Amino acid sequence: MVTHAKNLVSDIEENGFISGYASVFDIADLSNDIVEKGAFKNSLNNAHLRKIQLLFQHDPNQPIGHWIKIIEDNKGLYVEGKLTLDNAKAKDIHALLLSGALEGLSIGFKTKRSRKDLSTGARHILEAELWEISIVTFPMLPSARIDKAKDADLKPINFDGQIAQIIRSASARL
């Protein structure tokens, strides 16, 4: 588990808080990669949280905040982050998140160990070095989603399944 040194309740309650799953274990993504439970364990043990960037669309020129918490649980790679709302791009992204127009998460990583399943063609990621986690329009793993954002009144916003289905359908057509 990697947590930020200032992981205080006041940090989490500020406007711009997001949470969700950046990766879900044992599910093939659109390129037939399957991340296995434990794949990020070494990376998270060795990484300083500030080194794992919060980007928009995997663009290193678009940092939009920082991660407060990144952990592997039984479901996948769970994240909590804070958008830097003084940044115009982050403020725009936050508005899109709150409206439900944007909700995808995607991981940027280097594969350290993997195995190919010859019967399915799937690549099983056994160990990965996590570099960044991005908010994206179309995640490679359709179930990698932000599940909560907070508006200015700090009320949780949970995204409508219908919007998620529209995005998944569009992603599948790509």
C-alpha positions as CSV (number, residue, x, y, z in Angstrom):
1,M,0.0,0.0,0.0
2,V,1.2,3.5,-0.9
3,T,-0.3,6.5,0.9
4,H,0.6,10.1,0.8
5,A,2.1,11.6,3.9
6,K,-0.6,14.2,4.1
7,N,-3.5,11.7,3.8
8,L,-5.7,13.6,6.2
9,V,-9.5,13.8,6.3
10,S,-9.3,17.4,5.4
11,D,-7.4,16.5,2.2
12,I,-10.0,14.0,1.1
13,E,-13.0,16.3,1.8
14,E,-11.7,19.1,-0.4
15,N,-13.4,19.8,-3.7
16,G,-11.9,17.7,-6.4
17,F,-11.7,14.3,-4.6
18,I,-12.1,11.2,-6.9
19,S,-12.0,7.5,-6.3
20,G,-12.4,4.3,-8.2
21,Y,-10.6,1.3,-9.8
22,A,-7.8,2.0,-12.2
23,S,-7.5,-1.7,-12.9
24,V,-9.7,-4.7,-12.2
25,F,-8.1,-8.1,-11.7
26,D,-8.8,-11.2,-13.9
27,I,-10.7,-9.4,-16.6
28,A,-9.4,-9.1,-20.2
29,D,-9.0,-5.6,-21.5
30,L,-9.6,-4.6,-25.1
31,S,-6.1,-5.7,-26.1
32,N,-6.6,-9.0,-24.3
33,D,-4.3,-8.2,-21.4
34,I,-5.3,-9.6,-18.0
35,V,-3.8,-8.0,-14.8
36,E,-3.4,-10.6,-12.1
37,K,-3.9,-10.0,-8.4
38,G,-0.5,-9.0,-6.9
39,A,0.9,-7.5,-10.1
40,F,1.4,-4.1,-8.5
41,K,2.6,-5.3,-5.1
42,N,6.3,-4.7,-5.7
43,S,5.8,-1.4,-7.5
44,L,3.6,-0.1,-4.7
45,N,6.0,-1.2,-2.0
46,N,8.9,0.5,-3.8
47,A,7.2,3.6,-5.2
48,H,6.8,7.0,-3.6
49,L,3.2,8.1,-4.2
50,R,4.2,11.4,-5.8
51,K,6.1,9.5,-8.5
52,I,2.9,7.9,-9.8
53,Q,1.4,10.7,-11.8
54,L,-2.3,11.7,-12.2
55,L,-2.6,12.6,-15.8
56,F,-5.2,13.3,-18.4
57,Q,-5.3,10.9,-21.4
58,H,-1.8,9.5,-20.5
59,D,-0.3,12.8,-21.6
60,P,2.8,13.7,-19.5
61,N,2.2,17.4,-20.5
62,Q,-1.2,17.3,-18.7
63,P,-0.7,16.5,-15.0
64,I,-4.0,17.4,-13.3
65,G,-3.6,16.4,-9.6
66,H,-2.1,13.9,-7.3
67,W,-2.9,10.5,-5.9
68,I,-3.7,10.3,-2.2
69,K,-4.1,6.5,-2.0
70,I,-3.2,3.6,-4.3
71,I,-3.8,0.1,-3.0
72,E,-4.4,-3.4,-4.3
73,D,-7.5,-5.0,-2.8
74,N,-9.4,-8.2,-3.8
75,K,-11.1,-6.5,-6.7
76,G,-8.2,-4.5,-8.3
77,L,-6.1,-1.4,-8.1
78,Y,-8.2,1.1,-6.0
79,V,-7.2,4.8,-6.1
80,E,-8.2,8.0,-4.4
81,G,-6.9,11.3,-5.8
82,K,-7.3,15.0,-5.7
83,L,-7.6,17.2,-8.8
84,T,-5.7,20.5,-8.7
85,L,-8.6,22.8,-9.4
86,D,-6.3,25.8,-9.7
87,N,-5.2,24.2,-13.0
88,A,-7.7,25.1,-15.8
89,K,-7.5,21.6,-17.4
90,A,-8.2,19.9,-14.0
91,K,-11.1,22.2,-13.4
92,D,-12.6,21.4,-16.8
93,I,-12.1,17.7,-16.2
94,H,-13.7,17.9,-12.8
95,A,-16.8,19.5,-14.4
96,L,-16.9,16.7,-16.9
97,L,-16.6,14.1,-14.1
98,L,-19.4,15.7,-12.1
99,S,-21.7,15.8,-15.2
100,G,-21.0,12.1,-15.9
101,A,-19.5,12.9,-19.3
102,L,-16.1,11.5,-18.3
103,E,-15.3,8.6,-15.9
104,G,-12.6,6.3,-17.3
105,L,-9.4,5.4,-15.6
106,S,-6.4,3.8,-17.3
107,I,-2.9,2.7,-16.0
108,G,0.4,3.4,-17.6
109,F,3.0,0.8,-16.6
110,K,5.9,-1.3,-17.7
111,T,5.4,-5.0,-17.7
112,K,8.0,-6.8,-15.6
113,R,6.7,-10.3,-15.8
114,S,3.9,-11.9,-17.9
115,R,2.8,-15.2,-19.4
116,K,0.9,-15.9,-22.6
117,D,-2.1,-18.2,-22.5
118,L,-1.8,-20.1,-25.7
119,S,-5.4,-21.3,-25.7
120,T,-6.9,-17.8,-25.4
121,G,-4.1,-15.6,-26.7
122,A,-4.4,-13.5,-23.5
123,R,-1.3,-12.0,-21.9
124,H,-1.4,-12.3,-18.1
125,I,0.4,-9.4,-16.4
126,L,2.0,-11.0,-13.3
127,E,4.2,-8.0,-12.3
128,A,4.0,-4.4,-13.5
129,E,5.9,-1.3,-12.6
130,L,3.2,1.4,-12.3
131,W,4.2,4.8,-13.8
132,E,0.9,6.8,-14.0
133,I,-2.8,6.6,-13.8
134,S,-4.9,8.7,-16.1
135,I,-8.4,9.9,-16.3
136,V,-9.4,9.0,-19.9
137,T,-12.4,9.1,-22.2
138,F,-12.1,5.4,-23.3
139,P,-10.3,3.1,-20.9
140,M,-8.7,0.0,-22.3
141,L,-10.4,-1.9,-19.5
142,P,-14.1,-0.8,-19.6
143,S,-14.6,-1.6,-15.9
144,A,-11.8,0.8,-14.9
145,R,-13.9,3.7,-13.7
146,I,-14.1,6.6,-11.3
147,D,-17.0,5.7,-9.0
148,K,-17.1,8.8,-7.0
149,A,-16.4,12.5,-7.3
150,K,-17.5,15.3,-5.0
151,D,-19.0,18.6,-6.0
152,A,-18.5,21.9,-4.3
153,D,-21.0,20.9,-1.6
154,L,-19.0,17.7,-1.0
155,K,-21.9,15.5,-1.9
156,P,-20.9,12.2,-3.5
157,I,-21.8,11.9,-7.2
158,N,-22.2,8.3,-8.3
159,F,-22.3,7.8,-12.0
160,D,-25.4,6.6,-13.8
161,G,-25.0,3.1,-15.3
162,Q,-26.6,4.3,-18.5
163,I,-23.8,6.7,-19.2
164,A,-21.3,4.0,-18.4
165,Q,-22.9,1.7,-20.9
166,I,-22.8,4.3,-23.6
167,I,-19.1,4.8,-23.0
168,R,-18.4,1.0,-23.0
169,S,-20.4,0.6,-26.2
170,A,-18.4,3.4,-27.9
171,S,-15.1,1.9,-26.6
172,A,-16.1,-1.5,-28.0
173,R,-16.7,0.0,-31.4
174,L,-13.1,1.5,-31.5
